[in-house]
């Protein structure tokens, strides 16, 4: 079935953690560039490591560019909310949602076939800035020093996608009510504690 999600302000932040980001972080750690005290020494440490790995500075810069992409997009370059963001949102909602809308967290991804949700946006509306503790790909802190993080956001938009299921196992009413609960109390994407990612079901 098709669903339309309405996002008011502040909106949605994707903040993807691409595989390329993991590569960049590992290169910076293993090269020792972050321990250098001057920009010249940082650059020299990085270049020595890249040469050792058979990688050019141009390759590294391209990797950095890919790692810094702010959005998931479809083939038409529309910003999308990826299916794994929506399914993660619904799994989280199942922990506290009313009994009639609650699915087994282990079975939800098999019971509901969730598509990417396509927005009506191609560009961001602004940038959200905040100080955060840096973490690794698993969410573990890697430093006690907070760093300024900036992410693009979109607000005041709609996203359309489908959620398919076997009606002999799942009721449409339960799916809709779970979506409504998730949109109000959980949210999708990054910075949910700051109010981002909240939505209503049309």
QUIWO-V636906 format. One record per residue. PSI is psi in degrees with one decimal (none if undefined). Layout:
<<PSI> <PSI>>
This chain:
<<148.2> <139.9> <145.8> <123.5> <131.6> <118.8> <116.0> <-174.4> <148.4> <-21.6> <-141.6> <136.5> <127.7> <-50.6> <59.7> <147.6> <90.3> <156.5> <-32.6> <-31.7> <-41.1> <-40.4> <-43.6> <-44.9> <-43.5> <-40.1> <-44.5> <-37.7> <-47.8> <-25.4> <-20.4> <10.4> <-29.5> <-14.4> <-13.3> <146.8> <-6.5> <158.3> <-37.4> <-42.1> <-34.2> <-46.9> <-41.2> <-42.2> <-42.0> <-45.5> <-39.5> <-42.7> <-43.1> <-40.8> <-40.6> <-34.8> <-2.2> <33.6> <135.6> <162.2> <-33.3> <-41.0> <-41.8> <-42.4> <-36.4> <-39.6> <-43.0> <-40.0> <-43.4> <-37.0> <-22.8> <5.2> <131.2> <-20.3> <151.6> <137.4> <156.9> <-174.7> <-21.2> <8.6> <14.9> <141.3> <134.4> <156.8> <110.9> <154.1> <-34.2> <-26.7> <-44.5> <-43.0> <-38.4> <-39.3> <-45.6> <-37.2> <-43.2> <-40.1> <-32.7> <-19.2> <-30.0> <-1.1> <159.2> <150.8> <-38.6> <-15.3> <4.4> <130.0> <160.1> <128.3> <-32.1> <-25.1> <-11.8> <-43.1> <-21.3> <-29.2> <-35.7> <123.0> <101.6> <132.8> <171.2> <146.5> <120.8> <128.6> <173.5> <25.9> <146.3> <-18.8> <160.4> <159.6> <-19.1> <-171.4> <129.8> <125.6> <138.6> <161.0> <131.1> <158.3> <128.6> <139.3> <164.2> <-173.6> <-18.7> <3.7> <6.9> <133.1> <137.2> <-1.3> <152.4> <-8.3> <119.9> <147.1> <151.7> <123.2> <136.0> <133.5> <140.6> <150.2> <158.4> <145.1> <155.8> <53.9> <172.9> <151.6> <133.3> <133.9> <-173.4> <150.3> <113.5> <148.5> <161.8> <116.2> <-11.7> <-17.5> <-30.4> <137.1> <144.2> <-34.2> <-42.3> <-40.1> <-46.7> <-42.8> <-34.1> <-42.0> <-45.2> <-43.4> <-45.6> <-41.1> <-33.6> <-40.5> <-16.6> <-59.7> <168.4> <146.2> <-155.1> <163.6> <37.7> <-32.5> <-19.8> <8.6> <-2.9> <157.8> <6.1> <143.8> <164.7> <154.6> <123.7> <none>>
